[in-house]
């Protein structure tokens, strides 16, 4: 089958941007993908224009060849913006290939190594401890086996040492309220410097959390090495990286316990499968970064169903609870687990006309936190 077109959709839903793309073929089969860096919509739309010139007319089944063409074909290696666009195309190509052969995508990348995929929700943590605990009670009662929150701020104010005290208090409250069996994930969201991250990690050791995510910013692996050497708490990182090469030191130097690869930034299913195999040689488990929409969720599920070194899948809300008019068929959730789809490709369906009717994505003001002296700090 030859690729005949690439149609991007940069849309806004409830003040949030989503970026999808549909790849068409001359057989009438189309596939859909999703982009990760949704805060740079105009730049990604420009990247799609370049990629369209590269792939239209090519054989849609040559997925690895097309990956190399998109990544290397502009001379300069793909960064997170171009990587997001090519990730979406790669995911769409795997969707097409599964539909062409009449099998779920996970059957094409190794087949099932598990019958279901455990996942964790996003627990509300912007309205204080009481609201967070109430939401944690609710998700646990629904069947979720995990609680996840990011390091709490106080409105738009985040003073690191106060945030550390609050974060430890929140974990202690969850343990007291919901017991020892519930798994807890704490996302620092790069809000701390190394010494502060070490202080938080050491204070959390008695509570046996599942992992501490992104304890510091991602620019310096040397700084992460310092954190890694100073705590026994499992560390998760990697969501901001584009391509396997960015992960090299994290994996080779055993700086992480959980790999937070984002399929919609790092290069799609093709690249994520390679990163997962590399992680397996270092006993690093995969925790796919998935704060996005139904396409990302389905792509992550395909990878995690077929990957032996799997940890848990991020799943902000239950599938089917959002964007149902755009994606009338989504993956299935049951008692805290995602189930293998039996439909071909990614196992989801999209309404292209409904996507076309959506309001376009708009530049959004970046979410900001400040220190007490009114200086900018990491969100």
Secondary structure, 3 states (H helix, E strand, C coil): CEEEEEEEEEEEECCEEEEEEEEEECCCCEEEEECCCCCCHHHHHHHHHHHHHHHCCCECCCHHHHHHHHHHCCCCCCCHHHHHHHHHHHHHHHHHHHHHHCCEHHHHHCCCCCCEEEEECCCCCCCCHHHHHHHHHHHHHHCCCEEEEECCCECCECCHHHHHHHHHHHHHHHHHHHCCCCEEEEECCCCCCHHHHHHHHHHHHHHCCCEEECCCCCCCHHHHHHHHHCCCCCEEECCCCCCHHHHHHHHHCCCCCEECCCHHHHCHHHHHHHHHHHHHCCCCEECCCCCCCHHHHHHHHHHHHCCCCECCEECCCCCCCCCCCCCCECCEEECCEEECCCCCECCCECCHHHHHHCCECCCCCCCCEECCCCCEECC
